[in-house]
Amino acid sequence: MSFKIKTVDLYLKKGIGYKNVAREMEIDASLVRRWARHFKAEGMKDLEENET
């Protein structure tokens, strides 16, 4: 499982708040929100391919 997918999974499927996910994954909270929006719009496949 990629880092982005794990992050989005924690936020969307586990129901952990984006700030807590960001702290746990040691990234900026804005990335969690951006990746989650991308997943909702484009799905997981594009999230896997765009590892930026």
ModelCIF file with pLDDT and N, C-alpha, C, O atoms, coordinates in Angstrom:
data_MODEL
#
_entry.id   MODEL 
#
_entity.id                         1 
_entity.type                       polymer 
_entity.pdbx_number_of_molecules   1 
#
_entity_poly.entity_id                      1 
_entity_poly.type                           'polypeptide(L)' 
_entity_poly.nstd_linkage                   no 
_entity_poly.nstd_monomer                   no 
_entity_poly.pdbx_seq_one_letter_code       MSFKIKTVDLYLKKGIGYKNVAREMEIDASLVRRWARHFKAEGMKDLEENET 
_entity_poly.pdbx_seq_one_letter_code_can   MSFKIKTVDLYLKKGIGYKNVAREMEIDASLVRRWARHFKAEGMKDLEENET 
_entity_poly.pdbx_strand_id                 A 
#
loop_
_entity_poly_seq.entity_id 
_entity_poly_seq.num 
_entity_poly_seq.mon_id 
_entity_poly_seq.hetero 
1 1  MET n 
1 2  SER n 
1 3  PHE n 
1 4  LYS n 
1 5  ILE n 
1 6  LYS n 
1 7  THR n 
1 8  VAL n 
1 9  ASP n 
1 10 LEU n 
1 11 TYR n 
1 12 LEU n 
1 13 LYS n 
1 14 LYS n 
1 15 GLY n 
1 16 ILE n 
1 17 GLY n 
1 18 TYR n 
1 19 LYS n 
1 20 ASN n 
1 21 VAL n 
1 22 ALA n 
1 23 ARG n 
1 24 GLU n 
1 25 MET n 
1 26 GLU n 
1 27 ILE n 
1 28 ASP n 
1 29 ALA n 
1 30 SER n 
1 31 LEU n 
1 32 VAL n 
1 33 ARG n 
1 34 ARG n 
1 35 TRP n 
1 36 ALA n 
1 37 ARG n 
1 38 HIS n 
1 39 PHE n 
1 40 LYS n 
1 41 ALA n 
1 42 GLU n 
1 43 GLY n 
1 44 MET n 
1 45 LYS n 
1 46 ASP n 
1 47 LEU n 
1 48 GLU n 
1 49 GLU n 
1 50 ASN n 
1 51 GLU n 
1 52 THR n 
#
_struct_asym.id          A 
_struct_asym.entity_id   1 
#
loop_
_ma_qa_metric.id 
_ma_qa_metric.mode 
_ma_qa_metric.name 
_ma_qa_metric.software_group_id 
_ma_qa_metric.type 
1 global pLDDT . pLDDT 
2 local  pLDDT . pLDDT 
#
_ma_qa_metric_global.metric_id      1 
_ma_qa_metric_global.metric_value   85.94 
_ma_qa_metric_global.model_id       1 
_ma_qa_metric_global.ordinal_id     1 
#
loop_
_ma_qa_metric_local.label_asym_id 
_ma_qa_metric_local.label_comp_id 
_ma_qa_metric_local.label_seq_id 
_ma_qa_metric_local.metric_id 
_ma_qa_metric_local.metric_value 
_ma_qa_metric_local.model_id 
_ma_qa_metric_local.ordinal_id 
A MET 1  2 63.00 1 1  
A SER 2  2 86.00 1 2  
A PHE 3  2 92.00 1 3  
A LYS 4  2 90.00 1 4  
A ILE 5  2 89.00 1 5  
A LYS 6  2 92.00 1 6  
A THR 7  2 94.00 1 7  
A VAL 8  2 92.00 1 8  
A ASP 9  2 91.00 1 9  
A LEU 10 2 92.00 1 10 
A TYR 11 2 92.00 1 11 
A LEU 12 2 89.00 1 12 
A LYS 13 2 87.00 1 13 
A LYS 14 2 87.00 1 14 
A GLY 15 2 85.00 1 15 
A ILE 16 2 90.00 1 16 
A GLY 17 2 93.00 1 17 
A TYR 18 2 92.00 1 18 
A LYS 19 2 95.00 1 19 
A ASN 20 2 96.00 1 20 
A VAL 21 2 95.00 1 21 
A ALA 22 2 97.00 1 22 
A ARG 23 2 96.00 1 23 
A GLU 24 2 95.00 1 24 
A MET 25 2 96.00 1 25 
A GLU 26 2 97.00 1 26 
A ILE 27 2 97.00 1 27 
A ASP 28 2 97.00 1 28 
A ALA 29 2 96.00 1 29 
A SER 30 2 96.00 1 30 
A LEU 31 2 95.00 1 31 
A VAL 32 2 95.00 1 32 
A ARG 33 2 94.00 1 33 
A ARG 34 2 94.00 1 34 
A TRP 35 2 92.00 1 35 
A ALA 36 2 92.00 1 36 
A ARG 37 2 92.00 1 37 
A HIS 38 2 89.00 1 38 
A PHE 39 2 88.00 1 39 
A LYS 40 2 86.00 1 40 
A ALA 41 2 87.00 1 41 
A GLU 42 2 84.00 1 42 
A GLY 43 2 81.00 1 43 
A MET 44 2 71.00 1 44 
A LYS 45 2 70.00 1 45 
A ASP 46 2 64.00 1 46 
A LEU 47 2 68.00 1 47 
A GLU 48 2 66.00 1 48 
A GLU 49 2 56.00 1 49 
A ASN 50 2 54.00 1 50 
A GLU 51 2 53.00 1 51 
A THR 52 2 49.00 1 52 
#
loop_
_atom_site.group_PDB 
_atom_site.id 
_atom_site.type_symbol 
_atom_site.label_atom_id 
_atom_site.label_alt_id 
_atom_site.label_comp_id 
_atom_site.label_asym_id 
_atom_site.label_entity_id 
_atom_site.label_seq_id 
_atom_site.pdbx_PDB_ins_code 
_atom_site.Cartn_x 
_atom_site.Cartn_y 
_atom_site.Cartn_z 
_atom_site.occupancy 
_atom_site.B_iso_or_equiv 
_atom_site.pdbx_formal_charge 
_atom_site.auth_seq_id 
_atom_site.auth_comp_id 
_atom_site.auth_asym_id 
_atom_site.auth_atom_id 
_atom_site.pdbx_PDB_model_num 
ATOM 1   N N  . MET A 1 1  ? 0.860   -1.177 0.000   1.00 63.00 ? 1  MET A N  1 
ATOM 2   C CA . MET A 1 1  ? 0.000   0.000  0.000   1.00 63.00 ? 1  MET A CA 1 
ATOM 3   C C  . MET A 1 1  ? 0.903   1.236  0.000   1.00 63.00 ? 1  MET A C  1 
ATOM 4   O O  . MET A 1 1  ? 1.830   1.351  0.802   1.00 63.00 ? 1  MET A O  1 
ATOM 5   N N  . SER A 1 2  ? 0.608   2.148  -0.916  1.00 86.00 ? 2  SER A N  1 
ATOM 6   C CA . SER A 1 2  ? 1.436   3.349  -0.995  1.00 86.00 ? 2  SER A CA 1 
ATOM 7   C C  . SER A 1 2  ? 1.177   4.270  0.199   1.00 86.00 ? 2  SER A C  1 
ATOM 8   O O  . SER A 1 2  ? 0.169   4.147  0.895   1.00 86.00 ? 2  SER A O  1 
ATOM 9   N N  . PHE A 1 3  ? 2.089   5.168  0.408   1.00 92.00 ? 3  PHE A N  1 
ATOM 10  C CA . PHE A 1 3  ? 1.992   6.127  1.504   1.00 92.00 ? 3  PHE A CA 1 
ATOM 11  C C  . PHE A 1 3  ? 0.728   6.970  1.365   1.00 92.00 ? 3  PHE A C  1 
ATOM 12  O O  . PHE A 1 3  ? 0.006   7.179  2.340   1.00 92.00 ? 3  PHE A O  1 
ATOM 13  N N  . LYS A 1 4  ? 0.463   7.455  0.149   1.00 90.00 ? 4  LYS A N  1 
ATOM 14  C CA . LYS A 1 4  ? -0.723  8.290  -0.083  1.00 90.00 ? 4  LYS A CA 1 
ATOM 15  C C  . LYS A 1 4  ? -2.010  7.510  0.190   1.00 90.00 ? 4  LYS A C  1 
ATOM 16  O O  . LYS A 1 4  ? -2.928  8.029  0.825   1.00 90.00 ? 4  LYS A O  1 
ATOM 17  N N  . ILE A 1 5  ? -2.075  6.293  -0.277  1.00 89.00 ? 5  ILE A N  1 
ATOM 18  C CA . ILE A 1 5  ? -3.278  5.487  -0.085  1.00 89.00 ? 5  ILE A CA 1 
ATOM 19  C C  . ILE A 1 5  ? -3.497  5.204  1.393   1.00 89.00 ? 5  ILE A C  1 
ATOM 20  O O  . ILE A 1 5  ? -4.625  5.279  1.880   1.00 89.00 ? 5  ILE A O  1 
ATOM 21  N N  . LYS A 1 6  ? -2.435  4.880  2.105   1.00 92.00 ? 6  LYS A N  1 
ATOM 22  C CA . LYS A 1 6  ? -2.552  4.638  3.541   1.00 92.00 ? 6  LYS A CA 1 
ATOM 23  C C  . LYS A 1 6  ? -3.067  5.888  4.252   1.00 92.00 ? 6  LYS A C  1 
ATOM 24  O O  . LYS A 1 6  ? -3.917  5.802  5.139   1.00 92.00 ? 6  LYS A O  1 
ATOM 25  N N  . THR A 1 7  ? -2.549  7.040  3.858   1.00 94.00 ? 7  THR A N  1 
ATOM 26  C CA . THR A 1 7  ? -2.963  8.299  4.456   1.00 94.00 ? 7  THR A CA 1 
ATOM 27  C C  . THR A 1 7  ? -4.441  8.570  4.204   1.00 94.00 ? 7  THR A C  1 
ATOM 28  O O  . THR A 1 7  ? -5.184  8.896  5.130   1.00 94.00 ? 7  THR A O  1 
ATOM 29  N N  . VAL A 1 8  ? -4.867  8.436  2.950   1.00 92.00 ? 8  VAL A N  1 
ATOM 30  C CA . VAL A 1 8  ? -6.272  8.667  2.593   1.00 92.00 ? 8  VAL A CA 1 
ATOM 31  C C  . VAL A 1 8  ? -7.176  7.656  3.289   1.00 92.00 ? 8  VAL A C  1 
ATOM 32  O O  . VAL A 1 8  ? -8.273  8.001  3.727   1.00 92.00 ? 8  VAL A O  1 
ATOM 33  N N  . ASP A 1 9  ? -6.723  6.421  3.392   1.00 91.00 ? 9  ASP A N  1 
ATOM 34  C CA . ASP A 1 9  ? -7.502  5.382  4.060   1.00 91.00 ? 9  ASP A CA 1 
ATOM 35  C C  . ASP A 1 9  ? -7.735  5.739  5.533   1.00 91.00 ? 9  ASP A C  1 
ATOM 36  O O  . ASP A 1 9  ? -8.844  5.579  6.043   1.00 91.00 ? 9  ASP A O  1 
ATOM 37  N N  . LEU A 1 10 ? -6.713  6.211  6.200   1.00 92.00 ? 10 LEU A N  1 
ATOM 38  C CA . LEU A 1 10 ? -6.868  6.614  7.601   1.00 92.00 ? 10 LEU A CA 1 
ATOM 39  C C  . LEU A 1 10 ? -7.898  7.726  7.727   1.00 92.00 ? 10 LEU A C  1 
ATOM 40  O O  . LEU A 1 10 ? -8.729  7.709  8.635   1.00 92.00 ? 10 LEU A O  1 
ATOM 41  N N  . TYR A 1 11 ? -7.844  8.678  6.830   1.00 92.00 ? 11 TYR A N  1 
ATOM 42  C CA . TYR A 1 11 ? -8.734  9.832  6.903   1.00 92.00 ? 11 TYR A CA 1 
ATOM 43  C C  . TYR A 1 11 ? -10.169 9.474  6.526   1.00 92.00 ? 11 TYR A C  1 
ATOM 44  O O  . TYR A 1 11 ? -11.099 9.792  7.268   1.00 92.00 ? 11 TYR A O  1 
ATOM 45  N N  . LEU A 1 12 ? -10.358 8.822  5.394   1.00 89.00 ? 12 LEU A N  1 
ATOM 46  C CA . LEU A 1 12 ? -11.717 8.578  4.893   1.00 89.00 ? 12 LEU A CA 1 
ATOM 47  C C  . LEU A 1 12 ? -12.370 7.330  5.475   1.00 89.00 ? 12 LEU A C  1 
ATOM 48  O O  . LEU A 1 12 ? -13.545 7.365  5.841   1.00 89.00 ? 12 LEU A O  1 
ATOM 49  N N  . LYS A 1 13 ? -11.638 6.243  5.566   1.00 87.00 ? 13 LYS A N  1 
ATOM 50  C CA . LYS A 1 13 ? -12.247 4.977  5.971   1.00 87.00 ? 13 LYS A CA 1 
ATOM 51  C C  . LYS A 1 13 ? -12.197 4.743  7.480   1.00 87.00 ? 13 LYS A C  1 
ATOM 52  O O  . LYS A 1 13 ? -13.108 4.140  8.047   1.00 87.00 ? 13 LYS A O  1 
ATOM 53  N N  . LYS A 1 14 ? -11.150 5.212  8.121   1.00 87.00 ? 14 LYS A N  1 
ATOM 54  C CA . LYS A 1 14 ? -11.021 5.005  9.566   1.00 87.00 ? 14 LYS A CA 1 
ATOM 55  C C  . LYS A 1 14 ? -11.655 6.134  10.352  1.00 87.00 ? 14 LYS A C  1 
ATOM 56  O O  . LYS A 1 14 ? -11.885 6.014  11.555  1.00 87.00 ? 14 LYS A O  1 
ATOM 57  N N  . GLY A 1 15 ? -11.941 7.248  9.658   1.00 85.00 ? 15 GLY A N  1 
ATOM 58  C CA . GLY A 1 15 ? -12.614 8.358  10.312  1.00 85.00 ? 15 GLY A CA 1 
ATOM 59  C C  . GLY A 1 15 ? -11.732 9.193  11.223  1.00 85.00 ? 15 GLY A C  1 
ATOM 60  O O  . GLY A 1 15 ? -12.229 9.908  12.093  1.00 85.00 ? 15 GLY A O  1 
ATOM 61  N N  . ILE A 1 16 ? -10.425 9.104  11.025  1.00 90.00 ? 16 ILE A N  1 
ATOM 62  C CA . ILE A 1 16 ? -9.505  9.908  11.820  1.00 90.00 ? 16 ILE A CA 1 
ATOM 63  C C  . ILE A 1 16 ? -9.447  11.301 11.194  1.00 90.00 ? 16 ILE A C  1 
ATOM 64  O O  . ILE A 1 16 ? -9.388  11.420 9.970   1.00 90.00 ? 16 ILE A O  1 
ATOM 65  N N  . GLY A 1 17 ? -9.462  12.332 11.993  1.00 93.00 ? 17 GLY A N  1 
ATOM 66  C CA . GLY A 1 17 ? -9.405  13.697 11.492  1.00 93.00 ? 17 GLY A CA 1 
ATOM 67  C C  . GLY A 1 17 ? -8.129  13.966 10.712  1.00 93.00 ? 17 GLY A C  1 
ATOM 68  O O  . GLY A 1 17 ? -7.087  13.364 10.972  1.00 93.00 ? 17 GLY A O  1 
ATOM 69  N N  . TYR A 1 18 ? -8.228  14.892 9.737   1.00 92.00 ? 18 TYR A N  1 
ATOM 70  C CA . TYR A 1 18 ? -7.071  15.124 8.878   1.00 92.00 ? 18 TYR A CA 1 
ATOM 71  C C  . TYR A 1 18 ? -5.864  15.650 9.647   1.00 92.00 ? 18 TYR A C  1 
ATOM 72  O O  . TYR A 1 18 ? -4.728  15.349 9.279   1.00 92.00 ? 18 TYR A O  1 
ATOM 73  N N  . LYS A 1 19 ? -6.081  16.419 10.694  1.00 95.00 ? 19 LYS A N  1 
ATOM 74  C CA . LYS A 1 19 ? -4.946  16.912 11.488  1.00 95.00 ? 19 LYS A CA 1 
ATOM 75  C C  . LYS A 1 19 ? -4.252  15.771 12.226  1.00 95.00 ? 19 LYS A C  1 
ATOM 76  O O  . LYS A 1 19 ? -3.024  15.735 12.314  1.00 95.00 ? 19 LYS A O  1 
ATOM 77  N N  . ASN A 1 20 ? -5.043  14.843 12.756  1.00 96.00 ? 20 ASN A N  1 
ATOM 78  C CA . ASN A 1 20 ? -4.456  13.686 13.448  1.00 96.00 ? 20 ASN A CA 1 
ATOM 79  C C  . ASN A 1 20 ? -3.751  12.761 12.474  1.00 96.00 ? 20 ASN A C  1 
ATOM 80  O O  . ASN A 1 20 ? -2.691  12.219 12.789  1.00 96.00 ? 20 ASN A O  1 
ATOM 81  N N  . VAL A 1 21 ? -4.329  12.574 11.291  1.00 95.00 ? 21 VAL A N  1 
ATOM 82  C CA . VAL A 1 21 ? -3.672  11.752 10.269  1.00 95.00 ? 21 VAL A CA 1 
ATOM 83  C C  . VAL A 1 21 ? -2.344  12.391 9.882   1.00 95.00 ? 21 VAL A C  1 
ATOM 84  O O  . VAL A 1 21 ? -1.324  11.708 9.785   1.00 95.00 ? 21 VAL A O  1 
ATOM 85  N N  . ALA A 1 22 ? -2.360  13.693 9.663   1.00 97.00 ? 22 ALA A N  1 
ATOM 86  C CA . ALA A 1 22 ? -1.133  14.401 9.282   1.00 97.00 ? 22 ALA A CA 1 
ATOM 87  C C  . ALA A 1 22 ? -0.055  14.237 10.349  1.00 97.00 ? 22 ALA A C  1 
ATOM 88  O O  . ALA A 1 22 ? 1.110   13.993 10.035  1.00 97.00 ? 22 ALA A O  1 
ATOM 89  N N  . ARG A 1 23 ? -0.448  14.373 11.594  1.00 96.00 ? 23 ARG A N  1 
ATOM 90  C CA . ARG A 1 23 ? 0.514   14.224 12.697  1.00 96.00 ? 23 ARG A CA 1 
ATOM 91  C C  . ARG A 1 23 ? 1.059   12.796 12.729  1.00 96.00 ? 23 ARG A C  1 
ATOM 92  O O  . ARG A 1 23 ? 2.262   12.591 12.890  1.00 96.00 ? 23 ARG A O  1 
ATOM 93  N N  . GLU A 1 24 ? 0.181   11.819 12.577  1.00 95.00 ? 24 GLU A N  1 
ATOM 94  C CA . GLU A 1 24 ? 0.609   10.418 12.613  1.00 95.00 ? 24 GLU A CA 1 
ATOM 95  C C  . GLU A 1 24 ? 1.539   10.078 11.448  1.00 95.00 ? 24 GLU A C  1 
ATOM 96  O O  . GLU A 1 24 ? 2.510   9.339  11.614  1.00 95.00 ? 24 GLU A O  1 
ATOM 97  N N  . MET A 1 25 ? 1.231   10.628 10.258  1.00 96.00 ? 25 MET A N  1 
ATOM 98  C CA . MET A 1 25 ? 2.024   10.325 9.072   1.00 96.00 ? 25 MET A CA 1 
ATOM 99  C C  . MET A 1 25 ? 3.204   11.285 8.898   1.00 96.00 ? 25 MET A C  1 
ATOM 100 O O  . MET A 1 25 ? 4.009   11.141 7.978   1.00 96.00 ? 25 MET A O  1 
ATOM 101 N N  . GLU A 1 26 ? 3.289   12.260 9.797   1.00 97.00 ? 26 GLU A N  1 
ATOM 102 C CA . GLU A 1 26 ? 4.367   13.249 9.793   1.00 97.00 ? 26 GLU A CA 1 
ATOM 103 C C  . GLU A 1 26 ? 4.427   14.041 8.488   1.00 97.00 ? 26 GLU A C  1 
ATOM 104 O O  . GLU A 1 26 ? 5.490   14.206 7.889   1.00 97.00 ? 26 GLU A O  1 
ATOM 105 N N  . ILE A 1 27 ? 3.245   14.531 8.060   1.00 97.00 ? 27 ILE A N  1 
ATOM 106 C CA . ILE A 1 27 ? 3.136   15.363 6.872   1.00 97.00 ? 27 ILE A CA 1 
ATOM 107 C C  . ILE A 1 27 ? 2.243   16.558 7.191   1.00 97.00 ? 27 ILE A C  1 
ATOM 108 O O  . ILE A 1 27 ? 1.619   16.608 8.251   1.00 97.00 ? 27 ILE A O  1 
ATOM 109 N N  . ASP A 1 28 ? 2.186   17.506 6.282   1.00 97.00 ? 28 ASP A N  1 
ATOM 110 C CA . ASP A 1 28 ? 1.340   18.672 6.451   1.00 97.00 ? 28 ASP A CA 1 
ATOM 111 C C  . ASP A 1 28 ? -0.121  18.296 6.255   1.00 97.00 ? 28 ASP A C  1 
ATOM 112 O O  . ASP A 1 28 ? -0.452  17.491 5.385   1.00 97.00 ? 28 ASP A O  1 
ATOM 113 N N  . ALA A 1 29 ? -0.987  18.880 7.065   1.00 96.00 ? 29 ALA A N  1 
ATOM 114 C CA . ALA A 1 29 ? -2.423  18.567 6.994   1.00 96.00 ? 29 ALA A CA 1 
ATOM 115 C C  . ALA A 1 29 ? -3.021  18.906 5.633   1.00 96.00 ? 29 ALA A C  1 
ATOM 116 O O  . ALA A 1 29 ? -3.978  18.261 5.206   1.00 96.00 ? 29 ALA A O  1 
ATOM 117 N N  . SER A 1 30 ? -2.477  19.902 4.951   1.00 96.00 ? 30 SER A N  1 
ATOM 118 C CA . SER A 1 30 ? -3.009  20.268 3.636   1.00 96.00 ? 30 SER A CA 1 
ATOM 119 C C  . SER A 1 30 ? -2.836  19.133 2.629   1.00 96.00 ? 30 SER A C  1 
ATOM 120 O O  . SER A 1 30 ? -3.647  18.996 1.713   1.00 96.00 ? 30 SER A O  1 
ATOM 121 N N  . LEU A 1 31 ? -1.794  18.317 2.786   1.00 95.00 ? 31 LEU A N  1 
ATOM 122 C CA . LEU A 1 31 ? -1.609  17.168 1.889   1.00 95.00 ? 31 LEU A CA 1 
ATOM 123 C C  . LEU A 1 31 ? -2.712  16.139 2.095   1.00 95.00 ? 31 LEU A C  1 
ATOM 124 O O  . LEU A 1 31 ? -3.220  15.569 1.129   1.00 95.00 ? 31 LEU A O  1 
ATOM 125 N N  . VAL A 1 32 ? -3.076  15.904 3.330   1.00 95.00 ? 32 VAL A N  1 
ATOM 126 C CA . VAL A 1 32 ? -4.150  14.939 3.615   1.00 95.00 ? 32 VAL A CA 1 
ATOM 127 C C  . VAL A 1 32 ? -5.435  15.396 2.928   1.00 95.00 ? 32 VAL A C  1 
ATOM 128 O O  . VAL A 1 32 ? -6.104  14.607 2.262   1.00 95.00 ? 32 VAL A O  1 
ATOM 129 N N  . ARG A 1 33 ? -5.772  16.663 3.092   1.00 94.00 ? 33 ARG A N  1 
ATOM 130 C CA . ARG A 1 33 ? -6.991  17.196 2.467   1.00 94.00 ? 33 ARG A CA 1 
ATOM 131 C C  . ARG A 1 33 ? -6.905  17.116 0.951   1.00 94.00 ? 33 ARG A C  1 
ATOM 132 O O  . ARG A 1 33 ? -7.873  16.721 0.301   1.00 94.00 ? 33 ARG A O  1 
ATOM 133 N N  . ARG A 1 34 ? -5.764  17.485 0.374   1.00 94.00 ? 34 ARG A N  1 
ATOM 134 C CA . ARG A 1 34 ? -5.607  17.467 -1.085  1.00 94.00 ? 34 ARG A CA 1 
ATOM 135 C C  . ARG A 1 34 ? -5.732  16.050 -1.629  1.00 94.00 ? 34 ARG A C  1 
ATOM 136 O O  . ARG A 1 34 ? -6.435  15.821 -2.613  1.00 94.00 ? 34 ARG A O  1 
ATOM 137 N N  . TRP A 1 35 ? -5.054  15.101 -0.995  1.00 92.00 ? 35 TRP A N  1 
ATOM 138 C CA . TRP A 1 35 ? -5.114  13.720 -1.458  1.00 92.00 ? 35 TRP A CA 1 
ATOM 139 C C  . TRP A 1 35 ? -6.514  13.146 -1.312  1.00 92.00 ? 35 TRP A C  1 
ATOM 140 O O  . TRP A 1 35 ? -6.963  12.397 -2.180  1.00 92.00 ? 35 TRP A O  1 
ATOM 141 N N  . ALA A 1 36 ? -7.210  13.481 -0.234  1.00 92.00 ? 36 ALA A N  1 
ATOM 142 C CA . ALA A 1 36 ? -8.576  12.996 -0.029  1.00 92.00 ? 36 ALA A CA 1 
ATOM 143 C C  . ALA A 1 36 ? -9.504  13.571 -1.096  1.00 92.00 ? 36 ALA A C  1 
ATOM 144 O O  . ALA A 1 36 ? -10.338 12.844 -1.637  1.00 92.00 ? 36 ALA A O  1 
ATOM 145 N N  . ARG A 1 37 ? -9.376  14.866 -1.410  1.00 92.00 ? 37 ARG A N  1 
ATOM 146 C CA . ARG A 1 37 ? -10.183 15.466 -2.477  1.00 92.00 ? 37 ARG A CA 1 
ATOM 147 C C  . ARG A 1 37 ? -9.896  14.797 -3.810  1.00 92.00 ? 37 ARG A C  1 
ATOM 148 O O  . ARG A 1 37 ? -10.813 14.521 -4.584  1.00 92.00 ? 37 ARG A O  1 
ATOM 149 N N  . HIS A 1 38 ? -8.621  14.536 -4.078  1.00 89.00 ? 38 HIS A N  1 
ATOM 150 C CA . HIS A 1 38 ? -8.236  13.873 -5.320  1.00 89.00 ? 38 HIS A CA 1 
ATOM 151 C C  . HIS A 1 38 ? -8.865  12.478 -5.396  1.00 89.00 ? 38 HIS A C  1 
ATOM 152 O O  . HIS A 1 38 ? -9.394  12.083 -6.435  1.00 89.00 ? 38 HIS A O  1 
ATOM 153 N N  . PHE A 1 39 ? -8.800  11.745 -4.295  1.00 88.00 ? 39 PHE A N  1 
ATOM 154 C CA . PHE A 1 39 ? -9.385  10.407 -4.280  1.00 88.00 ? 39 PHE A CA 1 
ATOM 155 C C  . PHE A 1 39 ? -10.879 10.456 -4.571  1.00 88.00 ? 39 PHE A C  1 
ATOM 156 O O  . PHE A 1 39 ? -11.390 9.657  -5.355  1.00 88.00 ? 39 PHE A O  1 
ATOM 157 N N  . LYS A 1 40 ? -11.580 11.398 -3.936  1.00 86.00 ? 40 LYS A N  1 
ATOM 158 C CA . LYS A 1 40 ? -13.016 11.514 -4.141  1.00 86.00 ? 40 LYS A CA 1 
ATOM 159 C C  . LYS A 1 40 ? -13.347 11.857 -5.590  1.00 86.00 ? 40 LYS A C  1 
ATOM 160 O O  . LYS A 1 40 ? -14.362 11.401 -6.116  1.00 86.00 ? 40 LYS A O  1 
ATOM 161 N N  . ALA A 1 41 ? -12.509 12.649 -6.234  1.00 87.00 ? 41 ALA A N  1 
ATOM 162 C CA . ALA A 1 41 ? -12.764 13.079 -7.604  1.00 87.00 ? 41 ALA A CA 1 
ATOM 163 C C  . ALA A 1 41 ? -12.270 12.080 -8.646  1.00 87.00 ? 41 ALA A C  1 
ATOM 164 O O  . ALA A 1 41 ? -12.938 11.856 -9.656  1.00 87.00 ? 41 ALA A O  1 
ATOM 165 N N  . GLU A 1 42 ? -11.112 11.484 -8.409  1.00 84.00 ? 42 GLU A N  1 
ATOM 166 C CA . GLU A 1 42 ? -10.455 10.673 -9.433  1.00 84.00 ? 42 GLU A CA 1 
ATOM 167 C C  . GLU A 1 42 ? -10.336 9.187  -9.089  1.00 84.00 ? 42 GLU A C  1 
ATOM 168 O O  . GLU A 1 42 ? -10.102 8.368  -9.977  1.00 84.00 ? 42 GLU A O  1 
ATOM 169 N N  . GLY A 1 43 ? -10.489 8.839  -7.840  1.00 81.00 ? 43 GLY A N  1 
ATOM 170 C CA . GLY A 1 43 ? -10.334 7.448  -7.444  1.00 81.00 ? 43 GLY A CA 1 
ATOM 171 C C  . GLY A 1 43 ? -8.914  7.111  -7.040  1.00 81.00 ? 43 GLY A C  1 
ATOM 172 O O  . GLY A 1 43 ? -8.009  7.936  -7.166  1.00 81.00 ? 43 GLY A O  1 
ATOM 173 N N  . MET A 1 44 ? -8.725  5.912  -6.561  1.00 71.00 ? 44 MET A N  1 
ATOM 174 C CA . MET A 1 44 ? -7.462  5.470  -5.999  1.00 71.00 ? 44 MET A CA 1 
ATOM 175 C C  . MET A 1 44 ? -6.373  5.256  -7.064  1.00 71.00 ? 44 MET A C  1 
ATOM 176 O O  . MET A 1 44 ? -5.189  5.451  -6.786  1.00 71.00 ? 44 MET A O  1 
ATOM 177 N N  . LYS A 1 45 ? -6.771  4.857  -8.275  1.00 70.00 ? 45 LYS A N  1 
ATOM 178 C CA . LYS A 1 45 ? -5.784  4.543  -9.301  1.00 70.00 ? 45 LYS A CA 1 
ATOM 179 C C  . LYS A 1 45 ? -4.877  5.736  -9.571  1.00 70.00 ? 45 LYS A C  1 
ATOM 180 O O  . LYS A 1 45 ? -3.654  5.594  -9.554  1.00 70.00 ? 45 LYS A O  1 
ATOM 181 N N  . ASP A 1 46 ? -5.448  6.898  -9.818  1.00 64.00 ? 46 ASP A N  1 
ATOM 182 C CA . ASP A 1 46 ? -4.637  8.079  -10.088 1.00 64.00 ? 46 ASP A CA 1 
ATOM 183 C C  . ASP A 1 46 ? -3.814  8.483  -8.873  1.00 64.00 ? 46 ASP A C  1 
ATOM 184 O O  . ASP A 1 46 ? -2.714  9.013  -9.027  1.00 64.00 ? 46 ASP A O  1 
ATOM 185 N N  . LEU A 1 47 ? -4.311  8.249  -7.699  1.00 68.00 ? 47 LEU A N  1 
ATOM 186 C CA . LEU A 1 47 ? -3.573  8.568  -6.487  1.00 68.00 ? 47 LEU A CA 1 
ATOM 187 C C  . LEU A 1 47 ? -2.311  7.716  -6.417  1.00 68.00 ? 47 LEU A C  1 
ATOM 188 O O  . LEU A 1 47 ? -1.263  8.206  -5.995  1.00 68.00 ? 47 LEU A O  1 
ATOM 189 N N  . GLU A 1 48 ? -2.389  6.459  -6.820  1.00 66.00 ? 48 GLU A N  1 
ATOM 190 C CA . GLU A 1 48 ? -1.231  5.585  -6.821  1.00 66.00 ? 48 GLU A CA 1 
ATOM 191 C C  . GLU A 1 48 ? -0.185  6.028  -7.839  1.00 66.00 ? 48 GLU A C  1 
ATOM 192 O O  . GLU A 1 48 ? 1.013   5.979  -7.561  1.00 66.00 ? 48 GLU A O  1 
ATOM 193 N N  . GLU A 1 49 ? -0.632  6.457  -9.009  1.00 56.00 ? 49 GLU A N  1 
ATOM 194 C CA . GLU A 1 49 ? 0.277   6.790  -10.092 1.00 56.00 ? 49 GLU A CA 1 
ATOM 195 C C  . GLU A 1 49 ? 0.994   8.112  -9.883  1.00 56.00 ? 49 GLU A C  1 
ATOM 196 O O  . GLU A 1 49 ? 2.115   8.288  -10.362 1.00 56.00 ? 49 GLU A O  1 
ATOM 197 N N  . ASN A 1 50 ? 0.369   9.038  -9.180  1.00 54.00 ? 50 ASN A N  1 
ATOM 198 C CA . ASN A 1 50 ? 0.936   10.371 -8.990  1.00 54.00 ? 50 ASN A CA 1 
ATOM 199 C C  . ASN A 1 50 ? 1.583   10.477 -7.617  1.00 54.00 ? 50 ASN A C  1 
ATOM 200 O O  . ASN A 1 50 ? 1.033   11.133 -6.733  1.00 54.00 ? 50 ASN A O  1 
ATOM 201 N N  . GLU A 1 51 ? 2.703   9.866  -7.422  1.00 53.00 ? 51 GLU A N  1 
ATOM 202 C CA . GLU A 1 51 ? 3.371   9.842  -6.131  1.00 53.00 ? 51 GLU A CA 1 
ATOM 203 C C  . GLU A 1 51 ? 4.156   11.135 -5.892  1.00 53.00 ? 51 GLU A C  1 
ATOM 204 O O  . GLU A 1 51 ? 5.370   11.105 -5.689  1.00 53.00 ? 51 GLU A O  1 
ATOM 205 N N  . THR A 1 52 ? 3.449   12.269 -5.919  1.00 49.00 ? 52 THR A N  1 
ATOM 206 C CA . THR A 1 52 ? 4.107   13.547 -5.649  1.00 49.00 ? 52 THR A CA 1 
ATOM 207 C C  . THR A 1 52 ? 3.438   14.235 -4.502  1.00 49.00 ? 52 THR A C  1 
ATOM 208 O O  . THR A 1 52 ? 3.846   15.331 -4.117  1.00 49.00 ? 52 THR A O  1 
#
